[in-house]
């Protein structure tokens, strides 16, 4: 999505929250990809549809996909989501010792994620 390319994904789990399908048939200005059952024939039909898009449809889909990727997955969006979660947690008040330990483990996981995120461009070169 961030590259302006359509996403073809299984219609379950995480992709259902991030892939947007327009309610209008063949409307690519409000679509980021396709969610399909994990059946080879269905995916083949979808791939044929994707590669058969005309220039205007590809451009509309690409622009919308980039916009949504930035809104949902940019560093700013992720930081805002994290900040909002911390504010919500603070408003809940004190936690007991068991939950505090769980929070510490979560913090270690989050630090690991951030290290991997920032280190990956240095480790993975095109």
Secondary structure, DSSP 8 states (H G I E B T S, - for coil): -TTS--EEEESSTTHHHH----SSTT--TT--EEEE-S-HHHHHHHHHHHHT--HHHHHHHHHHHHHHHHHHHSHHHHHHHHHHHHHHHHHT----HHHHHHHHHHHHHHHHHHHHHHHHHHH---
